[in-house]
Amino acid sequence: MQKKKRILLKIGSNTLTKETNNISRGKIEDIANQIAKLKDTCEFIIVSSGAIAVAKQFVKLESKQEEVFVKQALASIGQPHLIRIYQEIFREYGLLSSQCLLSYSDFEKKESKTNIVNTINVLVNNNYIPIINENDTVATDEIKFGDNDKLAALTASLLDVDLLIIATNTNGIYTKESIKNNKPITIKEVTNFENLKDEVVNSKSSHGSGGMQSKIAAAALAKKANIETWIVNGLEDDFIANAFENKVPFTKIK
């Protein structure tokens, strides 16, 4: 049997909500549909944001606590709903899914890292798609620092994936000059990573806490582990399949 290509797909809140204030079931259907079509040649592990965005749809918490604690509470409310939506939709496409909550501290302990690898390998080998999020109820790194981009890169490195796909709301990384001119041009392939850092404009996403800087930092971590990163426009339908067939502009970081 031919070895399947192992792909870590990172989906940010902006992609999941299609830049609205609600989780888009249609976007999750689009992802499920693509994974179902590719399941004979690819195996997927998903790192998904969106727990806070889900909770905000139907709850408003009153609190005198710092905002970060309110966000942790929202994540606690939203995470089960997020996984339920994934499971319902994936099931319609014949896909099995599971939830894995990780913290950055898990990547610092040898035993934890071994456990992550062993558990996820069992899941993937039994055709379950692990859906990973940071354990926001006990950790604040994603809330504070970077919309799961770093978590995706650390997980990709640990699981020795073949490809890291970061779904975002742009057609990859644009040249700084083209952004100034309001005519964005995608950097299609990056071979010199140092030059890339000079091109990146620092901006934060509306729902997530990341932005292009955190995606570049994630790609740098993946690069250290010899993993190629693609930064793709997840708002478009069939974004994974179209990237594989080079039908859309996106950034490939070798």
C-alpha positions in Angstrom: 0.0 0.0 0.0 1.2 3.5 -0.8 2.0 5.6 2.2 -0.5 8.4 2.6 0.6 12.0 2.7 0.2 13.3 6.3 -1.2 16.8 6.3 -1.7 19.1 9.3 -4.4 21.6 8.4 -4.6 24.7 10.6 -7.9 26.6 10.5 -8.2 30.0 12.2 -11.3 31.7 13.5 -11.6 34.1 10.5 -11.7 31.1 8.1 -14.3 29.2 10.3 -16.6 32.2 10.6 -15.9 33.3 6.9 -15.2 36.7 8.5 -18.6 37.1 10.1 -19.6 36.8 13.8 -20.9 33.2 13.4 -19.3 29.8 12.8 -20.0 28.9 9.2 -21.4 25.3 8.9 -20.9 25.7 5.1 -17.1 26.2 5.6 -16.9 23.1 7.8 -18.9 21.2 5.1 -16.4 22.5 2.5 -13.5 21.2 4.6 -15.2 17.8 5.2 -16.0 17.4 1.5 -12.4 18.0 0.5 -11.0 15.6 3.2 -13.5 13.0 2.0 -12.3 13.3 -1.6 -8.6 13.1 -0.6 -8.8 10.4 2.1 -7.4 7.7 -0.2 -4.1 9.6 -0.6 -3.9 11.9 2.4 -4.5 11.6 6.2 -5.4 14.8 8.0 -4.8 16.2 11.4 -6.6 19.5 12.1 -5.7 22.3 14.5 -8.8 24.4 14.8 -9.5 27.7 16.5 -13.1 28.9 16.9 -14.2 27.9 20.5 -14.5 31.5 21.6 -16.2 32.6 18.4 -18.8 29.8 18.9 -19.5 30.8 22.5 -19.9 34.5 21.5 -22.8 33.5 19.2 -25.1 32.8 22.1 -23.7 34.0 25.4 -22.5 37.2 26.8 -20.5 36.9 30.1 -20.6 39.6 32.7 -17.5 39.7 34.8 -15.3 42.1 36.7 -12.4 39.8 35.9 -9.7 40.6 33.4 -10.7 40.0 29.8 -8.4 37.0 29.4 -10.4 35.1 32.1 -13.6 36.0 30.3 -12.1 34.6 27.1 -11.0 31.4 28.9 -14.6 31.0 30.2 -16.0 31.6 26.7 -13.5 28.9 25.3 -14.8 26.5 27.9 -18.4 27.1 26.8 -17.6 27.1 23.1 -15.3 24.1 22.8 -17.9 21.3 23.2 -20.2 23.1 20.7 -17.3 23.5 18.2 -16.5 19.8 18.3 -20.2 18.8 18.1 -20.5 20.9 14.9 -17.4 19.2 13.4 -18.6 15.8 14.4 -22.1 16.2 13.0 -20.9 17.6 9.7 -17.9 15.2 9.3 -20.2 12.2 10.0 -22.4 13.3 7.0 -19.3 12.9 4.8 -18.4 9.5 6.3 -15.6 10.9 8.4 -14.8 10.1 12.0 -13.4 12.8 14.3 -12.0 13.2 17.8 -11.0 16.0 20.1 -7.5 16.6 21.5 -6.8 19.6 23.8 -3.2 20.5 24.2 -1.2 23.1 26.0 2.2 24.5 25.1 3.7 23.0 28.3 2.9 19.5 26.8 5.6 20.1 24.2 8.2 20.7 26.9 7.9 17.3 28.6 9.3 14.2 27.0 6.6 11.9 28.4 3.7 14.3 27.2 5.2 14.5 23.7 5.5 10.7 23.5 1.8 10.4 24.6 0.6 12.9 22.1 2.4 11.1 19.2 1.2 7.6 20.3 -2.4 8.8 20.8 -2.7 10.7 17.6 -1.1 7.8 15.6 -3.7 5.4 17.0 -6.5 7.8 16.0 -5.1 8.4 12.5 -4.4 4.7 11.9 -8.1 4.0 12.8 -9.3 6.6 10.4 -10.2 9.2 13.0 -9.3 12.8 12.3 -7.9 14.5 15.4 -9.3 18.0 15.9 -6.8 19.8 18.1 -7.2 23.1 20.0 -5.3 24.7 22.8 -6.7 23.9 26.2 -7.7 27.5 26.7 -9.4 26.9 30.0 -6.0 26.3 31.6 -3.7 28.0 29.2 -3.7 31.5 27.8 -1.0 31.4 25.2 -3.3 31.2 22.1 -5.6 33.8 23.5 -2.7 36.1 24.1 -0.2 35.2 21.4 -1.2 33.7 18.2 -4.4 32.0 17.0 -3.0 28.5 17.2 -0.4 29.1 14.4 2.4 28.2 16.8 0.5 25.2 18.2 0.0 23.9 14.6 3.7 24.2 13.8 4.7 22.5 17.1 2.2 19.7 16.4 3.3 19.3 12.8 6.9 19.0 13.9 6.1 16.5 16.6 4.0 14.3 14.3 6.5 14.5 11.5 3.9 15.6 8.9 4.6 15.9 5.2 2.9 19.3 4.8 1.5 22.1 7.0 -1.4 24.0 5.5 -2.4 27.3 7.2 -5.8 28.4 6.1 -6.1 32.2 6.4 -8.1 35.1 4.8 -5.6 36.2 2.1 -4.2 34.5 -1.0 -1.0 33.7 0.9 1.6 36.3 1.7 1.6 39.5 -0.3 4.6 41.6 -1.3 4.9 44.7 0.9 5.1 47.0 -2.2 1.8 45.5 -3.6 0.0 46.1 -0.4 1.1 49.7 -0.4 -0.3 50.1 -3.9 -3.6 48.4 -2.9 -3.0 45.7 -5.6 -2.0 42.6 -3.6 0.4 40.3 -5.3 1.1 36.8 -3.8 4.6 35.6 -3.1 4.1 32.2 -4.7 7.3 30.4 -3.5 9.7 31.2 -0.8 13.2 29.8 -0.8 15.0 32.6 1.1 13.3 32.8 4.5 15.2 35.9 5.7 14.0 37.9 2.8 10.4 36.9 3.5 10.5 38.5 7.0 11.1 41.9 5.4 8.0 41.5 3.2 5.5 40.9 6.0 3.2 43.6 7.1 2.2 43.4 10.8 -1.6 43.1 11.0 -3.9 41.2 13.4 -7.0 39.3 12.2 -10.5 40.4 13.3 -11.6 37.2 15.2 -8.3 35.5 15.7 -5.3 36.8 17.7 -2.7 36.0 15.0 -2.0 37.8 11.8 0.7 37.2 9.2 3.6 37.6 11.7 2.4 34.5 13.6 2.1 32.5 10.4 5.6 33.3 9.4 6.8 32.3 12.9 4.9 29.0 12.5 6.5 28.4 9.1 9.9 29.0 10.7 9.2 26.3 13.3 8.0 23.9 10.6 11.1 24.7 8.4 13.4 23.7 11.3 11.7 20.3 11.2 12.0 20.1 7.4 8.3 20.6 6.8 6.9 22.6 3.9 4.3 25.2 4.7 1.5 26.4 2.5 -0.4 29.6 3.4 -3.7 29.3 1.5 -7.0 31.4 1.4 -9.3 29.2 3.4 -12.3 31.5 2.7 -12.4 30.1 -0.9 -14.3 26.8 -1.6 -12.1 23.8 -2.4 -9.0 25.7 -1.1 -7.0 22.5 -0.3 -7.8 20.7 -3.6 -7.2 23.9 -5.6 -3.9 24.5 -4.0 -2.8 20.9 -4.8 -3.7 21.5 -8.4 -2.1 25.0 -8.5 -5.5 26.6 -9.5 -5.2 29.4 -7.0 -2.5 31.8 -5.8 -1.0 30.8 -2.5 2.4 31.0 -0.7 4.6 27.9 -0.6 7.4 28.0 1.9 9.9 25.3 1.0 
